[in-house]
Amino acid sequence: MADRYDDDDDRPRRGRKRYDDDDDDVPRGRRSESKKGMSTPLIIGIVFGVLLLCVGLPIGLMIPAISQFRKSASKASDTNDMKQVVIAAHNRHDTVNEFAEGPYSKDVQTQVVNSRLSFRVDLLPYIEQQYLETQFRKGEGWDSAVNRPLGDVVIQSYASTLDPAGTATTRYRGFVGPGTVFEPGKKVRLTDITDGSTNTIYAITADDGVVWSKPDELPFSATGPLPSFGKKAYSGGTNIAMCDGSVKFLRNTTNETVLRALITRNGNEQLPVDW
């Protein structure tokens, strides 16, 4: 006969083990140890740091690329403006049968050359500035009481992105001297450019700008030193507009002999293919 115990029997029952719920000192089964979690500010700091790394690093890498893109865009804009200037010169040539007679303005009606006013004034009708051209007094200098304020008008085709917006000057300047397109006292036509219009400079982007209505170009001499120009215009060189309307990049390392050949229109020089 099996042993029997009453519920209030003090003897322990085999196979049973009881703990009071209120007894914190005795483990209940297998108690998990308390876990220490990361604080909320620490988590936020880590997430923010990762975001900065993911976003800030690409932006830092993009800054030089953006700067280079802006420079390229500015150079492309200047290239287009120079093309428009040469196209205007060609259109004028079709009208009056000459490129220029020196770097000066010439009254088509009287055929009088004004050495105190730039040839750029004569190009105005061919760059959609005909009204402005009619305001000039062709018999007066660029700095006369009437003409000087007109030279302060900003002409987009003459302005360079190298200068602050609203600057009424031009860096697009020609060479003046024997054998150049702007040879003083010589009426130069396309047929006079025997070296070829693709091999002859019409204008260059110079380091310094001048009032566009002022006949202030770059002096050239076959035996004298070359004028300082274009070394700081763009990184590594400058733009040159050729007489055929093309615009090329002239490197600072270009050989002086090649450069002199490009400046003259009738020297019969042989240019290297990769100048």
Beta strands, then each sheet from edge to edge (+ up, - down):
strand 1: 100-101
strand 2: 104-106
strand 3: 113-118
strand 4: 169-173
strand 5: 175-176
strand 6: 187-188
strand 7: 201-211
strand 8: 218-219
strand 9: 237-242
strand 10: 247-251
sheet 1: 1+ 6-
sheet 2: 2+ 3-
sheet 3: 4+ 7- 9+ 10-
sheet 4: 5+ 8+
end
